Amino acid sequence: MKIYYVLLYLIVVLFLVFLDQYTKTLFVKGYTLKLNEYIKFILVYNEGSAFGIKLFNNETYLLIGSIVALFLIYFMIIYNKKLNNLINKLQNKSIVYLFNFSVLLILSGTIGNLIDRLKYSKVVDWISIWNFPVFNFADSYISIGVAIFIYSYWKLEKVS
């Protein structure tokens, strides 16, 4: 992987994590906003995982999150070697960038929620939409990243 891409990826991850942490800090300090009866920005602490389901203690979530983050970094390095071999076969190289972006989104979300667990022993959620569980930017990064990952991985595997 070229140093240019490593730096670019690092900048993207740092920006996304900063945005996630900045917004969470606003709500921890007491900011709230109600746009209408369906969309509210309110502080909710989540001691569990997705949708507030609590399966483990905080230390276990920290361990799992750390392993996921390290795996994503390793996966990106290893899979990018395979992608370099595929690039010549691809007519549309944007799928490679889309794939990499999906991994960066998942990594950024994982890091953002890990920081919360280190700081607060729980995750700071603040986006409330109707009856859906309250979430944050990091959760959005992970959800969107997984969807893009599945699509781009499928497209790349068709080529190889």
N, C-alpha and C positions, 0 to 999 in steps of 0.2 A: 504494500500500500504506500503510495507516494506521501511524502511529508506534507504536501499541500493539502491533501484530503484529510490527513490526520488532524491538522490544525483547524481546517474547516469544520470537521465533525466535532472537535472539542469546543469550538466557538458556539456551534448550534446547541450542544448539550448544556453548556454553561448558561447560555441565554434562556433556554427553556426552563432550566432549574431555577435561575434567578427569578423569572416571571412567576413561576409557581410559588416560590418562597416569599416573594414580595407580596403577592395577593393574600397569602395565608397570614402574613404578619399584620396586614391591615385588619383582618377580622379578629385575630387574637387581641389586638389593641382596642377592639370594641366597635369597629365599623359594621354597619348593617345597611341594607337597602332592600326595599320591597318595590319591585316594578309594577306588579299587579298581584292578584290573588294566586296566580299559578307560578310566578317566578320571583324568588326571594334570594337574597344573598345574606346568609346568616351563619354564625359560627356553630359548628357541631363537631365534637370530638369523637373519633371513631377508634375504638380499641380493637376492633376486629379487622377483617380483610374486606374483600369486595362485598358491598351491600350490608356492611356492618356485622357480618357473620364472624363470630369469635370462636376460632378453633384452637388457638395456641396462646401462650403468653407473649409479652412484648419481645423478650429475648429470642424466642423462636422465630417470630416475624422478622427480627433484625437479621438473624442468621440466614433465613430463606431469602430475604431481599438481597443480602450481600452475595449469596451464591448466584442468584439470578443475574445481578449486575455483572459479576465476574464472568459468568457464562456468556452473556451477551457480548461483552468485549472480546472474549476468546472466539466466539462464533463469528463475529464480524471480521476478525483478522483471518481466520481459516477460510470462511466462505468467500471472502474477497479474492483469495488466491484462485479459487474455482471460477469466480466471476471474470477475472482477468483472462482466463482461457476461453470463456464464452463470448466475450465482447466482440470478437471478430465475426462470430456467427449471427450476431444480433443486427437486425435492420434498425430497430429503434432502441438506442442505448439508454433512453430515459427510464426504462424499467429497472435498470441497475441502480440508478440514483434513487428511484422510488423505494426499492428494496432497502437500500442503505438508510434512507430517511425513516423508514418504518422501524428499523432497529434503534435508531437514534431516539425516536419518540418513546419507545418502550424503555430504553435505558434511562432517559431523562425522567420519565414518570416514576420509575423504580427508585432512582436516586432522590427525587423530591420527597417521596413518601418515607424513604429511609431516614432522611434528615429529620423529618417530623418525629419519627419513632425515637431517634437519638435525643432530640430536644425536649419532647413532651411525653414520651412513652405511649403515644397514640398519634393518629393521623388527624390533621386539621382539614375538615371538609367545610365548604361554604356555599356551594351552588345548589339551590333547592328548586327543582322544577316539578311542579304538580305533586304527584304521589310517588315519584321516583326517589330512591334513596339519595341523600345529600352526597355530593362529590366535590372534587377539586380539579384544578388543571392537570395535575399529575395523573389522576385517574383517567381524564380525557385523553392525555397523551398515550397512555397504555392501551385504552380501548381502540382509538383510531389507529395506533401503531400496529396492533394485532390484526385489524381488518386489512390494512394496507400490506402487511407482511404476508398474510395468507394469499392475497391476490397476486402480489409480485413474485412470491416464491413459486406459486403454481405456474405463472407465465414463464419464469426462468427454467423450471424443470421441464416444461414442454420443449424448450430449445435444446436442452442437453439430453 
